[in-house]
Structure formats: C-alpha cells, structure tokens
Amino acid sequence: MFSDRLPEHAEPNALTRALARLLGAGIPIVDLTESNPTRAGIPYPKELLAPLAGPRALQYEPHPRGLASAREAVAADHARRGTVVDPEHVVLAASTSEAYGWLFKLLCNPGECVLVPRPSYPLFELLARFEGIRAEPYDLDYSTRWEIDFASIEAAPADARAVLVVSPNNPTGSYVSAREVERLARLCRLRGWALVSDEVFADYPLDATLDVTAPLTDLATRADCLSFTLAGFSKSLGLPQLKLGWIVAGGPPALRDQALSALELIADSYLSVGTPVQVAAPLLLARGGDVRNAIHARTRTNLACLRESAAGTPACEVLRVEGGWSAVIRVPASRSEEEIVLDLLDRERVLVHPGYFFDFASEAYIVVSLLCPPDIFAGAIPRVLRAVSS
Ligand SMILES: Cc1ncc(COP(=O)(O)O)c(C=O)c1O
C-alpha cells in the first residue's frame, strides 16, 4: 500500500518504552536531551513576536524565493557574521529540514546519494529516503578534536552528488576547519559534487581558542564549487516555531544561477513560507540577538559546569566541543550504551542520548544537551557522571 520511501516500521526501542512508562506513571525526569529552546526556560522578550501582526502580513503576494525584504534581512544577518551575501542568492524555506529536501530534489536523481557526516544529526537518513535517495556516511574521527576522515569521503560511491557538512556539527560540536574546506572544495570540483554546509549552530561557538570557529559562511562567496549554505531561525534566534530557514547559493556564477532558477521552480511549487514571518523577518533578526545571547550564555555556563564536574571523574572524558548546543562524554564501556542510558533513567531519573542515536562508530558515549536550566543541569550532571562511572 505505501511507498518504499518510508522506513520499515520499527518497534519503539527499550529507552523509548522505559521513558513512556515513567512519564505515564507521572514520575518526573530530568531531560538532558532537551533541544527545544522554547522549553528550556530561556527568557524571550514579551513583544518579540509583535512584528508578525504587521498590516503587510494580511496581503498575500508570494515570491518563490521569498519576499525581497526578508531576503535582504537574511543577507544583512550574514554580514553580522562577517560574510557578504547577495539577497538574490537567498532562497527562503520553512525550515532547514525542508531546504535539505529541496536541495536533494535539485541535485539527485532517484536512487543516487549524498554524503553525510557520521556521527551527526539522525534526520539525514529519513530526509534522504523521503526524496528517494540514499544518505551514505563518511566518518569524523576524534583524536584531540573531531576531524573529517578524507579516506572515507574519497571512497564515496560513484553516484554521490553532494557532500553535506555541519559546522558546528550536532552532536560533536566540531567546526569544519579552513583546511578541511579547501580539501572538500577541491574534491567537489574534481567529482562534480555540490557542497552543502549546514550552519544552523554557527552562532554558538564554545571554544574561544580556536580559529576554526570562523563560520564557513564565506563558502557562498567562493567561485570554485557549487555550494549551498543553510541556516534558520530555529537555532539562530531560538524560534523553531516560526518556521523560517534559508539557503544561500554560491559557486561558479553560471552554475549558481542555474541552481537558483531550479530552486525557484521547486520553491514555487510549495510556497511554504508564511507571509507573517517573512514580513517580520527584518525586525526579528534585528531584535533576536537577546535570545541568541541568552542561549549562548546558557550553553557556556552548562559546558563549564560539565567540564568542572568531569575533572573530578577521571573515568569520563568530555570530548572537545567547539560550538553548538550539546556535549559528548566518553564513558566506560563496561556496559552497552543502551544499558547505561536505561540505568541512568531507572536509577537517577535522568534522560541522556546514547551515542548510537547519532551513529557513533564505537561505544560508549553519551550526549547531553547544554540547553537545560543551569540549576537543573548542575544538579543532574554529577549524578550522571557518578552513575556511568560506577
Ligand atoms: C544540524 C541540524 N540541522 C538542521 C536542523 C533542523 O533545523 P530546522 O528547525 O531549521 O529544520 C537541526 C535540528 O536540530 C540540526 O541539528
């Protein structure tokens, strides 16, 4: 009855079942997987969303790439991050997840593949499936920081059409370094791949000592390979419910413009971005800095707390985190990750993500969100570290 694009129906795993049991019984848990800023006690200015009710929002005059005023505001926001972006090279979408779908339609024939980092954000697999294509992993290796294993990219299948990078990556928090970008761009030129750079977390650096934290956003100004930079409100302004993301196209001008025309056709077929959010975009981007700063302060506070707690727990290692909203902890592998996280939930009533959720190549890792309120985080982390070390 239904298409092969859907994954085979999988039974809920043991962690999901255990969580449902506890929540069903009304037992409170500390959720260290929370990635929704609107549920994390971040202060939002009361009048922040007032611009959504502007009179222009009552008029429906869609433009397939998005209203010019909104695209200009997006370009100005990239200037805040230090990159010159032409508003004509911006295409608005309802989210970066939708933008991925559009890029996969643009770049891949059914059955072909895109290269995705591993470990990374688990949604890639599904987004690819829904477009009838494959997400083939390449590896990130950790020694003193997470770096791209270029041998695994060079061994890519012949039907690869694009390389996806996430900078900083979720959940490893690693930026793609300038050296890696050069190598990727060279490979893309040689193999005819597009380079897709997901920079939704680029506003949240966590390691002031690194020069790699300079966002990749100048990718869009490079003329040597076709590139698409993705960002959006959900992380940059902590406003996932407004549903506004975007693509900035870059590369050899003729190819870039062809890509933009094709993206325009795709976007025109959906016109999925609401008018109110586009009308409000300039003011939201201008005023959203307070929320961004509050989230950033939160992630820094929680990371400092985690590092301090872990310093007294030699069995656990907080891996280097350069940016983003999460931290990876290497924990003793005397039990499986599933046993570790189930035990944490059962004994400590604390929920964390197991590394396998993000497809880590080996065990045992747990991933914690840095978004939780600091008092809750500071109360839970020592218990987590004690429990996983025992
Ligand atoms: C790396 C990465 N990209 C994209 C997204 C999705 O963002 P959006 O809300 O714009 O679809 C997420 C969400 O967590 C993410 O982690």
The ligand as a Gaussian input file, in Angstrom:
#p B3LYP/6-31G(d) Opt

LIG

0 1
 C       22.372000      20.124000      12.329000
 C       20.925000      20.455000      12.196000
 N       20.451000      20.948000      11.033000
 C       19.162000      21.271000      10.873000
 C       18.266000      21.106000      11.906000
 C       16.828000      21.436000      11.665000
 O       16.563000      22.758000      11.782000
 P       15.165000      23.360000      11.300000
 O       14.366000      23.569000      12.529000
 O       15.532000      24.632000      10.604000
 O       14.568000      22.366000      10.363000
 C       18.694000      20.595000      13.125000
 C       17.753000      20.419000      14.235000
 O       18.091000      20.015000      15.331000
 C       20.059000      20.266000      13.276000
 O       20.519000      19.735000      14.415000

